[in-house]
Amino acid sequence: MNGSRIDTIEIQSRALEKTMAMKVYVPANGIREMPVLYLMHGRSGDENMMNVLDIPSAADKMIAAGAIRPMVIVCPRMDDALGLDAYESYFFDEIIPLIERRYHTGVRHIGGFSAGGYIALRYALLHPGMFAHVGGHMPAIDEQLDDEDLHYFGTHEKWAANNPLFLARQCGLPPAMAFYLDAGEEDEGGFHRGCARLAEILKNKGIHVQNHLNKGHHTVQYVKEHLEKYLEFYSDDSA
């Protein structure tokens, strides 16, 4: 049986006017119209999150065991920008078309870790129905703006307008969408509180959402410990 592979793709981004990169996990003996999962890294990460979390080994093992369906997994470089402004065009107008053209993918899922969780939730809420399963794993959801984060937004008004808590209240979501939220109870950012608020909003709108408060801190190790649960969620049609 042919093994899975990791493709490293460089793209000259028109939106960002610089060279960017992504890593793509392609399962063994993949077929057309496989689901595609876009996974967003945190502030200090990049596309090498694919290797840091050892996503290929987890996916290979779970696919071989029949625990998840084969899927394409994309880890794009998003810099330390929270996916805002030109990065949104870069993702939607450049990354997604490239992946779908090259790999002939099917249904889309999106998730992320820490700041990447913020990006994933924001993108999914701004584009209802574009992603079937959405994950925020220790996502950087704040109920108040920290002064150290103001530089991302410029104004408090822009922060509020892009907050997933605000977006979830305002947008209409298809009932088939499913969300998975989780954080460690010792998360230094206190992001479990934002998860609880978001879960409540989504449940009140009739959207299927899981919210898990686990042991652990805001660390790479926390993500590694729960990675297989995340992959199960993205692969589960009944989620």
N, C-alpha and C positions, 0 to 999 in steps of 0.2 A: 504494500500500500504506500502510495506517495505520502510524504510527510507534509505537515503544515509549513508555512513560510512567513517571514516578515519582510515586507517590502518597505524600503525607505524612499520616500518621494520628496523631491524638492520642487517648489513652485515659485515662479517669479510673480509675486502678488501685485496685481494692478492697484488694488485698493490700498495696500500698505506701502507700495513702491519699494519693496525689498524682497529678498529671497527668504522663503519660509520652508518649513519641512513638516512631514508627518510620517508616522510609522503605521503600517497596516498589517494586521494579522489576517492571513488567508488560510482557512482550514484545509486539511487534506481532503482530496477528492470533492472539492466544493462544486456546487451546481449553480446555475443561473437563478436569479431572484432570491438569493439568500438574504435573510435579515442583515441589516448593518447597524452596528452600535457605535456611536460617536462618544468617546470618553474624554472629558476635559480635565486637564491637570490643574494643580493649585498654583499659587502665585510664584513660587520658586521653582516650579517644574517646567517641563517641556515634553516633546514627543517621546523622550526616553523613559517616560513613565511606563511605557510598554514593558521595558526591561526591568525597571526598578521594582515593579509589582509582580514581575514574572507572569504576566497575563497569558502568554502563549502556553506555558506548562499547565496552568489551571484549565484553560480552555481545551487543550488537547486531551487532558485526562477526563474532563467531564463529557466531552463529545464522544470519546471512545467508550465511556461507560453508559452512554445513552441518557445522561442526566440533563443535557441541554442539546438543542439543535445546532448544527453547524451555522456559524454566523461570521461575517466580516466584522472586525473590530478596528476602529480608526482612532489613533491618538494624535491629534493635530497640535502643532505648536501654536499657542495662543498668547505668548508673552505674559507680562504682568499688566494687563489692561482691562480685566473683567469682561472681556468680550464686547466692549462698548465701541460705538462710533464706527470707524473704518473696519474694525475687526468683525463687526457683524456682516458687512458686505463681503469681506474676505471669506467668512465661513459659508454663508448662504449662496453667494454668487460664484465662488471659485472652488471651495473644497467639495461641497456636496455634488455639484455637477461633474467634477473630475472623478470622484469616487463612483458615481452611478454610471458614468460613461465607461470607465475602465473595468469595473467589476460586475456590472449588470446586476446591481443589488435590488432587493425588494423593500419590504417595510422598514421604516427607520425608527431607531430608538436613540435616546440621548441621556447621558448621565455625566456626573463629574464629582470631583473630590475637593472639598474646601471652597476656594474661590471658583474652581471649576464647577462645583455644585451650583453656585450662584448663576454661572453662565448657562448651565444646562436648564435650570428652572426658568430663568428669564427668557431664553430662546423659545422654550416649549410654550410658555404662556403668551408670548408675543405672536406665536405662529400656531394657533390651536389646530390640532388635527394633523400637523406635519410629522409629529413623532407619536408613536403608539405608546411606548413605555418611557417613563421619565424618572431619573434617579437623582436625588440630592444626597450625597454621602458626606456627612459632617459639613453640610453646605453653609457658606458664609452668609447667612440670613440675619440681618441685624434689625432690631426694632427701633433703634436710634442710630444716627450717623456718628461714627467716631471721627474726631477731627483729623486723625492721621489718614483717613480714607477720603477726605474731601477732594484731594487732588485728582482722584479718578473721575469725579463728576463735575467739579467746578462750582456747583451750587447745591444747596439743600433741596431745592425744587427738583433738580434733575435726579438726585439720589432717590427722592420719594417716588417720582414717576416711574423709576426703573426697579423699584423694590418688588421682589416676587410676592410679598404680602399684599401690596397694592394691586399688582397686575392680576393676581388670583381673584380678587374681589370684582375687578372690572370686566374681565374677559369671559366670553362664552366658550365652554369647553365641550367637545363631543363626549358622550357618556362612555365611549369605548376606551378612552385614555386611562392609563393606570400610572400611579405615582408610588415611588418608594423613597421614604425619608428615613434617615437614621443619623445618630450621633452618639458619642460616648458621654456617659454621665459626668465624667471628669474633664470634658472638653473645655479647654481654657478660654475659648471664645464664647462659651455659653450658647452655642448654636442649637442645642437641643430645644431651647425655648422658642427659637424661630421655627424649628421643625414642627413643634406642637401647635403653634399658631397657624402655620400654613396648612397642616393636616386638618385642623378644625374648619378652616375656610373651605377647603376642597370637599370635605365630607358634607358640609351644609349645602354645597352645590350639587350633590349627588354623584361626585366623582370617586372612583375607587382609589383609595390611598392607604398605604401601610406606613406606620410611623414607629420606629424601633429606638428605644433608649437602651443602649448597651453599656457594658463595662468598658472603660478605657478612656484614653486621652485623644487629643487631636494630633495623631501621628500616622506615619506610613505603616507602622506595625498594625494599628487599628484597621486600616484598609485591607491589609493582607489577610488579617484574620476573618474578614467578612466577604472577601472577594467572591468566593464560590456562591454565597447567597445572592450577591448582586447579579452574577451571571445567570443564575436560575431564574431570577425575576425577569430579566430581559428576554429570556427564552420562553417564558411561560405564557401561552396564549390565553390562559384563564385568569392571569393576574389582574 
